[in-house]
Amino acid sequence: MIASVQYNDVIGTAAADIADRYFNSLQKFLMDSYSSYDGNRYSCRGCTAYIGERNGVFVSFVCLDKDTNEFVKFTTREPWSPDQFFDIFKRFEIVIGKDINEVEVSEAKDRIILNNGEAE
């Protein structure tokens, strides 16, 4: 799966660490949070999050159905607040831009800090 929005003005990658209380597992999160989720039948492989026009975070979980060997999506009934979404993770990073996958940034100690829209 690759993230996509209407125009894909910028694209990139994401990485996250799941909160320790879920033992680094979205499967555990689903099993702990939703009694209707059958953890024996389904195996969560990831999640999607769509945030558009400040209407909340639309969350789906991508799971393998072990009975049919097909992937399905479980979607939350209502959009989540950003706080609800990020509560699943202890760290979350997205990198998006134009041709950003080819960019290498120096990890120098000195960085340009933005302050009130101007560089310091």
C-alpha positions as CSV (number, residue, x, y, z in Angstrom):
1,M,0.0,0.0,0.0
2,I,1.2,3.5,-0.8
3,A,-0.4,6.6,0.7
4,S,-2.3,8.8,-1.8
5,V,-4.4,11.9,-1.6
6,Q,-6.2,13.9,-4.3
7,Y,-3.2,15.6,-5.9
8,N,-0.2,13.9,-4.2
9,D,1.7,17.3,-4.2
10,V,4.2,15.8,-1.8
11,I,4.9,12.1,-1.1
12,G,7.2,10.3,1.3
13,T,7.4,7.7,4.0
14,A,6.4,7.2,7.7
15,A,7.8,5.4,10.6
16,A,6.4,4.8,14.1
17,D,7.0,3.1,17.4
18,I,3.9,1.7,19.0
19,A,3.3,2.6,22.7
20,D,4.9,0.2,25.2
21,R,1.5,-0.6,26.8
22,Y,0.6,-2.4,23.5
23,F,3.8,-4.3,23.5
24,N,4.8,-2.7,20.2
25,S,1.8,-4.4,18.5
26,L,-1.2,-2.9,16.7
27,Q,-2.7,-6.4,17.0
28,K,-2.6,-6.0,20.8
29,F,-4.1,-2.6,20.6
30,L,-7.1,-3.9,18.6
31,M,-7.6,-6.9,20.9
32,D,-7.4,-4.6,24.0
33,S,-9.7,-1.9,22.5
34,Y,-12.4,-3.6,20.5
35,S,-14.3,-6.6,21.8
36,S,-15.7,-7.3,18.3
37,Y,-12.1,-7.8,16.9
38,D,-11.3,-11.5,16.5
39,G,-7.6,-11.7,17.1
40,N,-7.6,-15.4,16.3
41,R,-9.0,-14.9,12.8
42,Y,-7.3,-11.6,11.9
43,S,-3.7,-10.5,12.1
44,C,-3.1,-6.7,12.0
45,R,-0.4,-5.7,9.6
46,G,-0.7,-2.0,9.8
47,C,-2.9,1.0,9.8
48,T,-3.9,4.0,7.6
49,A,-4.7,7.5,8.8
50,Y,-6.4,10.1,6.7
51,I,-6.5,13.7,7.9
52,G,-8.4,16.1,5.7
53,E,-9.7,19.6,6.2
54,R,-9.6,19.3,10.0
55,N,-12.4,16.8,10.3
56,G,-10.5,14.4,12.5
57,V,-8.4,11.4,11.8
58,F,-10.0,8.6,9.8
59,V,-8.3,5.4,10.9
60,S,-8.3,2.0,9.4
61,F,-6.4,-1.1,10.3
62,V,-5.1,-3.4,7.6
63,C,-5.5,-7.0,8.7
64,L,-4.9,-10.4,7.2
65,D,-8.0,-12.7,7.3
66,K,-6.4,-16.0,8.1
67,D,-9.5,-17.9,6.9
68,T,-9.5,-16.4,3.4
69,N,-5.8,-15.4,3.2
70,E,-7.0,-11.9,2.0
71,F,-6.4,-8.5,3.5
72,V,-9.3,-6.5,4.9
73,K,-9.6,-3.1,6.5
74,F,-11.3,-2.5,9.9
75,T,-12.4,1.2,10.1
76,T,-13.3,3.1,13.2
77,R,-16.9,4.2,13.4
78,E,-16.1,7.8,14.0
79,P,-13.0,9.9,13.2
80,W,-10.5,10.2,16.0
81,S,-9.0,13.3,17.4
82,P,-5.3,13.7,16.7
83,D,-4.6,13.0,20.4
84,Q,-6.5,9.7,20.1
85,F,-4.5,8.7,17.1
86,F,-1.1,9.6,18.4
87,D,-1.8,8.0,21.8
88,I,-1.2,4.6,20.1
89,F,2.4,5.7,19.4
90,K,5.4,6.7,21.5
91,R,7.2,8.1,18.4
92,F,5.9,9.0,15.0
93,E,7.7,10.6,12.0
94,I,6.6,11.4,8.5
95,V,8.9,12.6,5.7
96,I,7.2,14.2,2.7
97,G,8.3,16.4,-0.1
98,K,9.3,16.6,-3.8
99,D,11.7,13.8,-4.6
100,I,12.5,13.6,-0.9
101,N,13.6,9.9,-1.0
102,E,16.8,11.0,-2.9
103,V,17.7,13.8,-0.4
104,E,20.5,13.4,2.1
105,V,20.7,15.9,4.9
106,S,23.8,16.6,6.9
107,E,23.4,15.7,10.6
108,A,25.6,18.6,11.6
109,K,25.3,19.9,15.1
110,D,24.3,23.4,14.0
111,R,20.9,23.7,12.5
112,I,19.0,26.6,11.2
113,I,16.3,27.4,13.7
114,L,13.1,29.1,12.5
115,N,11.8,31.8,14.8
116,N,8.6,33.8,14.0
117,G,9.0,32.8,10.3
118,E,12.6,34.0,10.1
119,A,15.9,32.0,10.3
120,E,18.1,32.8,13.3
